[in-house]
Amino acid sequence: MCRPVARGWRLLSDELTLVRLDDGRIDPLPRPVSLKNGSIDVIRAWRRRPN
């Protein structure tokens, strides 16, 4: 996941979804993923490494 995020992609969570009762349709509610401070440092270090 680090490479797409490093290239400008957004990482979203799919933990929340609405299910329509009338037709069973599913509507996702994407939200930004919460990262702990330690995870942010890992991603920053990964971005600085040579390809």
PDB file of N, CA, C, O and CB in Angstrom:
ATOM      1  N   MET A   1       0.806  -1.190   0.000  1.00  0.00           N
ATOM      2  CA  MET A   1       0.000   0.000   0.000  1.00  0.00           C
ATOM      3  C   MET A   1       0.850   1.255   0.000  1.00  0.00           C
ATOM      4  O   MET A   1       0.374   2.317  -0.401  1.00  0.00           O
ATOM      5  CB  MET A   1      -0.917  -0.003   1.179  1.00  0.00           C
ATOM      6  N   CYS A   2       2.087   1.160   0.437  1.00  0.00           N
ATOM      7  CA  CYS A   2       2.915   2.361   0.523  1.00  0.00           C
ATOM      8  C   CYS A   2       3.160   3.002  -0.840  1.00  0.00           C
ATOM      9  O   CYS A   2       3.103   4.225  -0.965  1.00  0.00           O
ATOM     10  CB  CYS A   2       4.239   2.027   1.171  1.00  0.00           C
ATOM     11  N   ARG A   3       3.429   2.198  -1.850  1.00  0.00           N
ATOM     12  CA  ARG A   3       3.757   2.761  -3.168  1.00  0.00           C
ATOM     13  C   ARG A   3       2.604   3.603  -3.742  1.00  0.00           C
ATOM     14  O   ARG A   3       2.850   4.737  -4.155  1.00  0.00           O
ATOM     15  CB  ARG A   3       4.108   1.632  -4.145  1.00  0.00           C
ATOM     16  N   PRO A   4       1.369   3.106  -3.786  1.00  0.00           N
ATOM     17  CA  PRO A   4       0.303   3.966  -4.316  1.00  0.00           C
ATOM     18  C   PRO A   4       0.112   5.250  -3.496  1.00  0.00           C
ATOM     19  O   PRO A   4      -0.124   6.318  -4.061  1.00  0.00           O
ATOM     20  CB  PRO A   4      -1.006   3.193  -4.359  1.00  0.00           C
ATOM     21  N   VAL A   5       0.214   5.144  -2.187  1.00  0.00           N
ATOM     22  CA  VAL A   5       0.061   6.332  -1.338  1.00  0.00           C
ATOM     23  C   VAL A   5       1.200   7.313  -1.608  1.00  0.00           C
ATOM     24  O   VAL A   5       0.976   8.523  -1.659  1.00  0.00           O
ATOM     25  CB  VAL A   5       0.030   5.937   0.167  1.00  0.00           C
ATOM     26  N   ALA A   6       2.413   6.804  -1.780  1.00  0.00           N
ATOM     27  CA  ALA A   6       3.557   7.667  -2.071  1.00  0.00           C
ATOM     28  C   ALA A   6       3.401   8.360  -3.420  1.00  0.00           C
ATOM     29  O   ALA A   6       3.973   9.428  -3.637  1.00  0.00           O
ATOM     30  CB  ALA A   6       4.852   6.857  -2.046  1.00  0.00           C
ATOM     31  N   ARG A   7       2.637   7.763  -4.324  1.00  0.00           N
ATOM     32  CA  ARG A   7       2.428   8.348  -5.658  1.00  0.00           C
ATOM     33  C   ARG A   7       1.185   9.237  -5.716  1.00  0.00           C
ATOM     34  O   ARG A   7       0.759   9.641  -6.798  1.00  0.00           O
ATOM     35  CB  ARG A   7       2.310   7.240  -6.700  1.00  0.00           C
ATOM     36  N   GLY A   8       0.608   9.538  -4.560  1.00  0.00           N
ATOM     37  CA  GLY A   8      -0.500  10.472  -4.520  1.00  0.00           C
ATOM     38  C   GLY A   8      -1.893   9.875  -4.390  1.00  0.00           C
ATOM     39  O   GLY A   8      -2.875  10.613  -4.312  1.00  0.00           O
ATOM     40  N   TRP A   9      -1.992   8.544  -4.364  1.00  0.00           N
ATOM     41  CA  TRP A   9      -3.302   7.913  -4.190  1.00  0.00           C
ATOM     42  C   TRP A   9      -3.765   8.113  -2.753  1.00  0.00           C
ATOM     43  O   TRP A   9      -2.944   8.274  -1.850  1.00  0.00           O
ATOM     44  CB  TRP A   9      -3.247   6.398  -4.545  1.00  0.00           C
ATOM     45  N   ARG A  10      -5.060   8.102  -2.543  1.00  0.00           N
ATOM     46  CA  ARG A  10      -5.613   8.191  -1.197  1.00  0.00           C
ATOM     47  C   ARG A  10      -5.994   6.796  -0.730  1.00  0.00           C
ATOM     48  O   ARG A  10      -6.535   5.996  -1.494  1.00  0.00           O
ATOM     49  CB  ARG A  10      -6.839   9.145  -1.155  1.00  0.00           C
ATOM     50  N   LEU A  11      -5.710   6.520   0.516  1.00  0.00           N
ATOM     51  CA  LEU A  11      -6.052   5.234   1.120  1.00  0.00           C
ATOM     52  C   LEU A  11      -7.342   5.422   1.911  1.00  0.00           C
ATOM     53  O   LEU A  11      -7.385   6.207   2.858  1.00  0.00           O
ATOM     54  CB  LEU A  11      -4.890   4.699   2.041  1.00  0.00           C
ATOM     55  N   LEU A  12      -8.391   4.704   1.523  1.00  0.00           N
ATOM     56  CA  LEU A  12      -9.682   4.841   2.176  1.00  0.00           C
ATOM     57  C   LEU A  12     -10.108   3.536   2.812  1.00  0.00           C
ATOM     58  O   LEU A  12      -9.730   2.453   2.364  1.00  0.00           O
ATOM     59  CB  LEU A  12     -10.732   5.308   1.188  1.00  0.00           C
ATOM     60  N   SER A  13     -10.890   3.653   3.849  1.00  0.00           N
ATOM     61  CA  SER A  13     -11.426   2.496   4.554  1.00  0.00           C
ATOM     62  C   SER A  13     -12.806   2.160   4.003  1.00  0.00           C
ATOM     63  O   SER A  13     -13.542   3.052   3.581  1.00  0.00           O
ATOM     64  CB  SER A  13     -11.494   2.760   6.077  1.00  0.00           C
ATOM     65  N   ASP A  14     -13.156   0.888   4.005  1.00  0.00           N
ATOM     66  CA  ASP A  14     -14.493   0.484   3.568  1.00  0.00           C
ATOM     67  C   ASP A  14     -15.263  -0.149   4.726  1.00  0.00           C
ATOM     68  O   ASP A  14     -16.129  -0.998   4.512  1.00  0.00           O
ATOM     69  CB  ASP A  14     -14.402  -0.501   2.381  1.00  0.00           C
ATOM     70  N   GLU A  15     -14.951   0.260   5.934  1.00  0.00           N
ATOM     71  CA  GLU A  15     -15.554  -0.355   7.107  1.00  0.00           C
ATOM     72  C   GLU A  15     -17.029  -0.009   7.281  1.00  0.00           C
ATOM     73  O   GLU A  15     -17.750  -0.717   7.983  1.00  0.00           O
ATOM     74  CB  GLU A  15     -14.801   0.057   8.329  1.00  0.00           C
ATOM     75  N   LEU A  16     -17.481   1.066   6.653  1.00  0.00           N
ATOM     76  CA  LEU A  16     -18.861   1.493   6.830  1.00  0.00           C
ATOM     77  C   LEU A  16     -19.609   1.411   5.503  1.00  0.00           C
ATOM     78  O   LEU A  16     -19.177   1.989   4.505  1.00  0.00           O
ATOM     79  CB  LEU A  16     -18.919   2.924   7.396  1.00  0.00           C
ATOM     80  N   THR A  17     -20.725   0.695   5.493  1.00  0.00           N
ATOM     81  CA  THR A  17     -21.517   0.502   4.278  1.00  0.00           C
ATOM     82  C   THR A  17     -22.996   0.579   4.636  1.00  0.00           C
ATOM     83  O   THR A  17     -23.430   0.049   5.659  1.00  0.00           O
ATOM     84  CB  THR A  17     -21.181  -0.861   3.596  1.00  0.00           C
ATOM     85  N   LEU A  18     -23.753   1.239   3.787  1.00  0.00           N
ATOM     86  CA  LEU A  18     -25.207   1.276   3.952  1.00  0.00           C
ATOM     87  C   LEU A  18     -25.831   0.223   3.034  1.00  0.00           C
ATOM     88  O   LEU A  18     -25.430   0.080   1.879  1.00  0.00           O
ATOM     89  CB  LEU A  18     -25.777   2.705   3.635  1.00  0.00           C
ATOM     90  N   VAL A  19     -26.810  -0.508   3.556  1.00  0.00           N
ATOM     91  CA  VAL A  19     -27.558  -1.478   2.753  1.00  0.00           C
ATOM     92  C   VAL A  19     -28.983  -0.950   2.639  1.00  0.00           C
ATOM     93  O   VAL A  19     -29.664  -0.748   3.644  1.00  0.00           O
ATOM     94  CB  VAL A  19     -27.524  -2.931   3.393  1.00  0.00           C
ATOM     95  N   ARG A  20     -29.422  -0.729   1.408  1.00  0.00           N
ATOM     96  CA  ARG A  20     -30.785  -0.232   1.182  1.00  0.00           C
ATOM     97  C   ARG A  20     -31.778  -1.367   1.408  1.00  0.00           C
ATOM     98  O   ARG A  20     -31.657  -2.440   0.816  1.00  0.00           O
ATOM     99  CB  ARG A  20     -30.938   0.354  -0.257  1.00  0.00           C
ATOM    100  N   LEU A  21     -32.743  -1.121   2.255  1.00  0.00           N
ATOM    101  CA  LEU A  21     -33.709  -2.159   2.604  1.00  0.00           C
ATOM    102  C   LEU A  21     -34.685  -2.452   1.471  1.00  0.00           C
ATOM    103  O   LEU A  21     -35.178  -3.574   1.358  1.00  0.00           O
ATOM    104  CB  LEU A  21     -34.476  -1.753   3.839  1.00  0.00           C
ATOM    105  N   ASP A  22     -34.969  -1.459   0.630  1.00  0.00           N
ATOM    106  CA  ASP A  22     -35.960  -1.675  -0.419  1.00  0.00           C
ATOM    107  C   ASP A  22     -35.450  -2.539  -1.572  1.00  0.00           C
ATOM    108  O   ASP A  22     -36.216  -3.314  -2.146  1.00  0.00           O
ATOM    109  CB  ASP A  22     -36.414  -0.354  -0.955  1.00  0.00           C
ATOM    110  N   ASP A  23     -34.156  -2.415  -1.921  1.00  0.00           N
ATOM    111  CA  ASP A  23     -33.645  -3.189  -3.058  1.00  0.00           C
ATOM    112  C   ASP A  23     -32.356  -3.959  -2.756  1.00  0.00           C
ATOM    113  O   ASP A  23     -31.829  -4.634  -3.641  1.00  0.00           O
ATOM    114  CB  ASP A  23     -33.406  -2.268  -4.219  1.00  0.00           C
ATOM    115  N   GLY A  24     -31.837  -3.872  -1.523  1.00  0.00           N
ATOM    116  CA  GLY A  24     -30.631  -4.595  -1.143  1.00  0.00           C
ATOM    117  C   GLY A  24     -29.346  -3.999  -1.689  1.00  0.00           C
ATOM    118  O   GLY A  24     -28.274  -4.586  -1.542  1.00  0.00           O
ATOM    119  N   ARG A  25     -29.446  -2.847  -2.313  1.00  0.00           N
ATOM    120  CA  ARG A  25     -28.261  -2.200  -2.881  1.00  0.00           C
ATOM    121  C   ARG A  25     -27.315  -1.766  -1.765  1.00  0.00           C
ATOM    122  O   ARG A  25     -27.742  -1.339  -0.693  1.00  0.00           O
ATOM    123  CB  ARG A  25     -28.664  -0.983  -3.751  1.00  0.00           C
ATOM    124  N   ILE A  26     -26.035  -1.886  -2.046  1.00  0.00           N
ATOM    125  CA  ILE A  26     -25.005  -1.522  -1.074  1.00  0.00           C
ATOM    126  C   ILE A  26     -24.360  -0.218  -1.507  1.00  0.00           C
ATOM    127  O   ILE A  26     -23.915  -0.086  -2.647  1.00  0.00           O
ATOM    128  CB  ILE A  26     -23.937  -2.645  -0.933  1.00  0.00           C
ATOM    129  N   ASP A  27     -24.311   0.744  -0.597  1.00  0.00           N
ATOM    130  CA  ASP A  27     -23.669   2.032  -0.840  1.00  0.00           C
ATOM    131  C   ASP A  27     -22.479   2.174   0.103  1.00  0.00           C
ATOM    132  O   ASP A  27     -22.669   2.330   1.310  1.00  0.00           O
ATOM    133  CB  ASP A  27     -24.676   3.209  -0.649  1.00  0.00           C
ATOM    134  N   PRO A  28     -21.254   2.124  -0.424  1.00  0.00           N
ATOM    135  CA  PRO A  28     -20.079   2.277   0.437  1.00  0.00           C
ATOM    136  C   PRO A  28     -19.937   3.722   0.913  1.00  0.00           C
ATOM    137  O   PRO A  28     -20.337   4.656   0.217  1.00  0.00           O
ATOM    138  CB  PRO A  28     -18.807   1.838  -0.308  1.00  0.00           C
ATOM    139  N   LEU A  29     -19.380   3.892   2.072  1.00  0.00           N
ATOM    140  CA  LEU A  29     -19.090   5.214   2.618  1.00  0.00           C
ATOM    141  C   LEU A  29     -17.584   5.275   2.919  1.00  0.00           C
ATOM    142  O   LEU A  29     -17.169   5.078   4.061  1.00  0.00           O
ATOM    143  CB  LEU A  29     -19.951   5.504   3.916  1.00  0.00           C
ATOM    144  N   PRO A  30     -16.779   5.545   1.898  1.00  0.00           N
ATOM    145  CA  PRO A  30     -15.332   5.550   2.111  1.00  0.00           C
ATOM    146  C   PRO A  30     -14.903   6.672   3.057  1.00  0.00           C
ATOM    147  O   PRO A  30     -15.426   7.785   3.010  1.00  0.00           O
ATOM    148  CB  PRO A  30     -14.605   5.690   0.776  1.00  0.00           C
ATOM    149  N   ARG A  31     -13.944   6.347   3.910  1.00  0.00           N
ATOM    150  CA  ARG A  31     -13.403   7.317   4.856  1.00  0.00           C
ATOM    151  C   ARG A  31     -11.890   7.180   4.855  1.00  0.00           C
ATOM    152  O   ARG A  31     -11.374   6.089   4.617  1.00  0.00           O
ATOM    153  CB  ARG A  31     -13.989   7.107   6.291  1.00  0.00           C
ATOM    154  N   PRO A  32     -11.167   8.268   5.117  1.00  0.00           N
ATOM    155  CA  PRO A  32      -9.714   8.157   5.232  1.00  0.00           C
ATOM    156  C   PRO A  32      -9.341   7.171   6.345  1.00  0.00           C
ATOM    157  O   PRO A  32      -9.994   7.126   7.387  1.00  0.00           O
ATOM    158  CB  PRO A  32      -9.084   9.544   5.507  1.00  0.00           C
ATOM    159  N   VAL A  33      -8.307   6.399   6.118  1.00  0.00           N
ATOM    160  CA  VAL A  33      -7.838   5.442   7.113  1.00  0.00           C
ATOM    161  C   VAL A  33      -7.088   6.189   8.204  1.00  0.00           C
ATOM    162  O   VAL A  33      -6.271   7.063   7.916  1.00  0.00           O
ATOM    163  CB  VAL A  33      -6.935   4.358   6.466  1.00  0.00           C
ATOM    164  N   SER A  34      -7.364   5.850   9.445  1.00  0.00           N
ATOM    165  CA  SER A  34      -6.645   6.443  10.573  1.00  0.00           C
ATOM    166  C   SER A  34      -5.333   5.702  10.770  1.00  0.00           C
ATOM    167  O   SER A  34      -5.319   4.483  10.941  1.00  0.00           O
ATOM    168  CB  SER A  34      -7.502   6.401  11.870  1.00  0.00           C
ATOM    169  N   LEU A  35      -4.242   6.433  10.746  1.00  0.00           N
ATOM    170  CA  LEU A  35      -2.928   5.841  10.970  1.00  0.00           C
ATOM    171  C   LEU A  35      -2.384   6.292  12.311  1.00  0.00           C
ATOM    172  O   LEU A  35      -2.560   7.444  12.706  1.00  0.00           O
ATOM    173  CB  LEU A  35      -1.953   6.217   9.839  1.00  0.00           C
ATOM    174  N   LYS A  36      -1.726   5.388  13.007  1.00  0.00           N
ATOM    175  CA  LYS A  36      -1.061   5.755  14.251  1.00  0.00           C
ATOM    176  C   LYS A  36       0.214   6.511  13.901  1.00  0.00           C
ATOM    177  O   LYS A  36       0.747   6.353  12.802  1.00  0.00           O
ATOM    178  CB  LYS A  36      -0.751   4.494  15.126  1.00  0.00           C
ATOM    179  N   ASN A  37       0.702   7.323  14.816  1.00  0.00           N
ATOM    180  CA  ASN A  37       1.899   8.125  14.554  1.00  0.00           C
ATOM    181  C   ASN A  37       3.082   7.275  14.106  1.00  0.00           C
ATOM    182  O   ASN A  37       3.847   7.688  13.235  1.00  0.00           O
ATOM    183  CB  ASN A  37       2.277   8.909  15.793  1.00  0.00           C
ATOM    184  N   GLY A  38       3.238   6.095  14.693  1.00  0.00           N
ATOM    185  CA  GLY A  38       4.332   5.213  14.305  1.00  0.00           C
ATOM    186  C   GLY A  38       4.215   4.757  12.853  1.00  0.00           C
ATOM    187  O   GLY A  38       5.228   4.594  12.173  1.00  0.00           O
ATOM    188  N   SER A  39       3.002   4.553  12.379  1.00  0.00           N
ATOM    189  CA  SER A  39       2.787   4.142  10.987  1.00  0.00           C
ATOM    190  C   SER A  39       3.166   5.253  10.025  1.00  0.00           C
ATOM    191  O   SER A  39       3.736   4.995   8.965  1.00  0.00           O
ATOM    192  CB  SER A  39       1.327   3.736  10.765  1.00  0.00           C
ATOM    193  N   ILE A  40       2.856   6.474  10.387  1.00  0.00           N
ATOM    194  CA  ILE A  40       3.198   7.611   9.538  1.00  0.00           C
ATOM    195  C   ILE A  40       4.710   7.702   9.372  1.00  0.00           C
ATOM    196  O   ILE A  40       5.198   7.960   8.272  1.00  0.00           O
ATOM    197  CB  ILE A  40       2.640   8.922  10.128  1.00  0.00           C
ATOM    198  N   ASP A  41       5.445   7.495  10.444  1.00  0.00           N
ATOM    199  CA  ASP A  41       6.911   7.525  10.368  1.00  0.00           C
ATOM    200  C   ASP A  41       7.451   6.412   9.483  1.00  0.00           C
ATOM    201  O   ASP A  41       8.425   6.624   8.760  1.00  0.00           O
ATOM    202  CB  ASP A  41       7.516   7.410  11.764  1.00  0.00           C
ATOM    203  N   VAL A  42       6.840   5.229   9.524  1.00  0.00           N
ATOM    204  CA  VAL A  42       7.269   4.115   8.673  1.00  0.00           C
ATOM    205  C   VAL A  42       7.071   4.470   7.204  1.00  0.00           C
ATOM    206  O   VAL A  42       7.951   4.209   6.383  1.00  0.00           O
ATOM    207  CB  VAL A  42       6.489   2.825   9.023  1.00  0.00           C
ATOM    208  N   ILE A  43       5.932   5.059   6.863  1.00  0.00           N
ATOM    209  CA  ILE A  43       5.665   5.441   5.469  1.00  0.00           C
ATOM    210  C   ILE A  43       6.645   6.516   5.013  1.00  0.00           C
ATOM    211  O   ILE A  43       7.143   6.460   3.889  1.00  0.00           O
ATOM    212  CB  ILE A  43       4.212   5.944   5.309  1.00  0.00           C
ATOM    213  N   ARG A  44       6.924   7.487   5.866  1.00  0.00           N
ATOM    214  CA  ARG A  44       7.890   8.532   5.503  1.00  0.00           C
ATOM    215  C   ARG A  44       9.271   7.938   5.253  1.00  0.00           C
ATOM    216  O   ARG A  44       9.943   8.322   4.297  1.00  0.00           O
ATOM    217  CB  ARG A  44       7.970   9.599   6.606  1.00  0.00           C
ATOM    218  N   ALA A  45       9.702   7.010   6.096  1.00  0.00           N
ATOM    219  CA  ALA A  45      11.010   6.372   5.922  1.00  0.00           C
ATOM    220  C   ALA A  45      11.033   5.571   4.630  1.00  0.00           C
ATOM    221  O   ALA A  45      12.044   5.573   3.927  1.00  0.00           O
ATOM    222  CB  ALA A  45      11.341   5.460   7.123  1.00  0.00           C
ATOM    223  N   TRP A  46       9.934   4.881   4.298  1.00  0.00           N
ATOM    224  CA  TRP A  46       9.865   4.091   3.078  1.00  0.00           C
ATOM    225  C   TRP A  46       9.969   4.988   1.851  1.00  0.00           C
ATOM    226  O   TRP A  46      10.618   4.630   0.868  1.00  0.00           O
ATOM    227  CB  TRP A  46       8.568   3.280   3.036  1.00  0.00           C
ATOM    228  N   ARG A  47       9.337   6.144   1.909  1.00  0.00           N
ATOM    229  CA  ARG A  47       9.366   7.078   0.768  1.00  0.00           C
ATOM    230  C   ARG A  47      10.767   7.618   0.512  1.00  0.00           C
ATOM    231  O   ARG A  47      11.096   7.950  -0.626  1.00  0.00           O
ATOM    232  CB  ARG A  47       8.407   8.245   1.011  1.00  0.00           C
ATOM    233  N   ARG A  48      11.599   7.711   1.549  1.00  0.00           N
ATOM    234  CA  ARG A  48      12.953   8.263   1.401  1.00  0.00           C
ATOM    235  C   ARG A  48      13.961   7.245   0.879  1.00  0.00           C
ATOM    236  O   ARG A  48      15.066   7.622   0.489  1.00  0.00           O
ATOM    237  CB  ARG A  48      13.433   8.802   2.726  1.00  0.00           C
ATOM    238  N   ARG A  49      13.606   5.976   0.863  1.00  0.00           N
ATOM    239  CA  ARG A  49      14.584   4.967   0.426  1.00  0.00           C
ATOM    240  C   ARG A  49      14.755   5.005  -1.087  1.00  0.00           C
ATOM    241  O   ARG A  49      13.826   5.369  -1.808  1.00  0.00           O
ATOM    242  CB  ARG A  49      14.149   3.555   0.873  1.00  0.00           C
ATOM    243  N   PRO A  50      15.937   4.631  -1.571  1.00  0.00           N
ATOM    244  CA  PRO A  50      16.151   4.613  -3.036  1.00  0.00           C
ATOM    245  C   PRO A  50      15.330   3.511  -3.687  1.00  0.00           C
ATOM    246  O   PRO A  50      15.047   2.488  -3.064  1.00  0.00           O
ATOM    247  CB  PRO A  50      17.650   4.417  -3.370  1.00  0.00           C
ATOM    248  N   ASN A  51      14.955   3.718  -4.924  1.00  0.00           N
ATOM    249  CA  ASN A  51      14.135   2.724  -5.651  1.00  0.00           C
ATOM    250  C   ASN A  51      14.939   1.512  -5.969  1.00  0.00           C
ATOM    251  O   ASN A  51      14.424   0.571  -6.574  1.00  0.00           O
ATOM    252  CB  ASN A  51      13.564   3.308  -6.937  1.00  0.00           C
TER     253      ASN A  51
END
